[in-house]
């Protein structure tokens, strides 16, 4: 029995590269894929930081980075070098071990998520490419539970933020970490339900299989009815602590939030993790809803380049959207953040998931689809009305109780 037979069901999954055992050449190709993915992600982060600063400056009628390199493109590199040589500080009251470990808990999950994303491949066939005479996928790994792997790592990343605030020994970072845990609980459920609609439609948790099922324009954004895609965008933005949901590091009331006490390289790691997470979340959204690298091969010459180009353009569109939101929208109040997560996104995502599940059962049993859709929409409308009524009654009871006690609501 080969090593691939033993390890394949655990992590390495269906990559044809591993069907012939783990020889020296196979290990070399796997290591090459890891290095290429790591370098590609780091370079993308550097360019993303520059792109965000320039685009926000243009939207605000400012210049932005313009000195270090052409168009200021080397400003991120200059900032990284500066942070690397700054003095490292550890507060006296900090838990030193946890304080030093927290930045890595934020950074490592971002890279591991990128490892399961297919960034290329000929999906008019089986999605493979040929490297050094071996067929393989253009992704580091394709675990059979890739989507669950993403959800698990997105949860782990929050621990980096939470532990950074707790271990600092200061009240402002602690408040930021408490907000992070509450925000994660509020939006992780909606994010998971939106993704559940995707694999209910696709029938697989493998990111490669999900992309393969969207060939020829059959994107999941349409197959799931658009609503899970919109829920994913809002919940994903909140998971990233991006504006208008960046209350974890709201400078008006928390100074710098969870990383107030960090400096030098550890602060740079948090900064790197934030932008790396934006790229990986965009790549996940493209993979789950917009066909990933799948797209038309316009010429046979260098045909393997076209999927990478389609993937890059789709990710760039999401990155532009994130920056646009940052430059446009004001920050939510904290009660608005909680209301949106618990009273809107979770009910909508759950109701839509149940509707998709009902439609799948209806197709299997031959029920009239139109009747099922109308009945499902009616049930959702009634449920929304009941939820809205319950919320309004609770708010009225709270205001009445406050008036009885002579307290301003």
Secondary structure by P-SEA (a helix, b strand, c coil): cccccccccccccccccccccccaaaaaaaaaaaaaaaaaaaaaaaaaaaaaaaaaaaaacccccccccccccaaaaaaaaaaaacbbbbccccaaaaaaaaaaaacaaaaaaaccccccccccccccccccccccccccccccaaaaaaaaaaaaaaaaaaaaaaacccaaaaaaaaaaaaaaaacaaaaaaaaaaaaaaaccccaaaaaaaacccccccccccaaaaaaaaaaaaaaaccccccccccccccccccccccccaaaaaaaaaaaaaaaaaaaaaaaccccccccccccccaaaaaaaaaaaaaaaaaaaaaaaaaaccccccaaaaaaaacccaaaaaaaaaaaaaaaaaaaaacccaaaaaaaaaaaaaaaaaaaaaaaaaaaaaaaaaaaaacccc
